[in-house]
Amino acid sequence: MAFLVQPYDPDNPRLLLASDFWRALIDADRKTVPAEVLSSSGRWAFVTGLDDEVWSTQTLQVLDVTAGRIDLVTEVADR
């Protein structure tokens, strides 16, 4: 999902929809959406149209759910 919205500006409604979907995955029951699914959330570091506060909050929540496992760790740290 993040890959698809990388080029979008902050005011693009598709970016908001994608961010809301990511939020739903984070908040989902772990029986429905296992933590392993969220470990690929590092790609969101490239979505520069996403507000930094939203990105950092949701990324920290992902790291909490996945016990620190996330892809693209360097890019996440750089952002």
N, C-alpha and C positions, 0 to 999 in steps of 0.2 A: 504494500500500500504506500509506504513512504517513497519508494522509488517513483511511483506515478505522480506524486505531488511535489517532487523536488523543485521543478521550475516555477511553481505558482507563487504569485504575490500574496501578501498577507490578507488582502481583501477578497481573494477568490473563494467562493462558497465551497468548492470542492476540497480545498485545504481544510476548512472548518469541518466538513463531513468526515474527512479522513482522520483528523485529530480526534473527533468524537468517537469514531470507530476504534481507534487505538485506545482511548480512554475506556471504552466498553470492554475491550479485551483485558485490560489491566484489572478492571473491577469485577470481571466475570468469576463465577465459581470455578475453582481449579479443577473440578471433575469435568467441567464442560470445556474449559480452555486451560490445558496443562501449562505449567510454568515454562516448559521448554519452548512453547510457541512464542513466548515473549523474548526469548534470548536473541532473536533476530531483530530486535528493536533498535540496534545501533545505527541502522540506516537513517533513522530520524535525525541524526546529527547533520545530515546533508540538506535537510529541509529548512533552508534559511528563512523562508517566509513564515515559519511557525515562530510565534513569540518565544523569546528566550526563557521567560518565566514558565510558560506552559511546557516547553520542551524539558527544562531542567526538573520541574516537578514530576512530570510523567516518567522521565528517565530514572529519577531516584526511586520512584515507586516500582518500576520494572526491576531495578537492581535489588530492591528489597524482596520482591516476589521470586526472583530467579537466584537468590543468594549470591548476587554479584556476577552472574554469568550473562554476558552480552557480547554480541559480535562487534567488530570494528571498534575495539576498545581505544585505540589511539585516536581515532576520529571523535569518539565520544569525549575523551579527555581534552582534546584540542578545542572543542566547542565550549 
